[in-house]
Each structure stands twice: as C-alpha cells, then as structure tokens.
Amino acid sequence: MAGALIIWINSDKSEQIAYFNNEYVFITITDMKRVVLGETLEDAKEKLKEIGRHDIYKEI
C-alpha cells in the first residue's frame, strides 16, 4: 500500500494498521488479509473491539 500512513505495527511486524484512501485498514502481512476498520479512528477502535482485538485497541 504505497502512500499509506502506518499508525500501528506489532513487534514482529506481521500485523499493521494503515490509513489509506481515507480508511483505516488492519493488514496481516503473511497473507495480506485486509480488514477495513472505518473512516475515523473511533470507528477503527470499535471495529477492533468487534473482531476481538482488544490488545490493539488498547495501544492506539
């Protein structure tokens, strides 16, 4: 995702959250799976809670 702003990355760099094209996107690097989290940071935090990623929610 050229031009994306990385806002979070885990310690082994296998997962990240990027802001790209006015959306927050959760990306797993190994399989390049993308989950759109929403247009605002608050939307992204809510989606992280919904998908069970409370660990990331607490960090951003």
HELIX and SHEET records of a PDB file:
HELIX    1   1 LEU A   41  GLU A   50  1                                  10    
HELIX    2   2 HIS A   54  GLU A   59  1                                   6    
SHEET    1   A 4 LEU A   5  ILE A   9  0                                        
SHEET    2   A 4 GLU A  15  PHE A  20 -1                                        
SHEET    3   A 4 GLU A  23  THR A  28 -1                                        
SHEET    4   A 4 LYS A  33  GLY A  38 -1                                        
END                                                                             
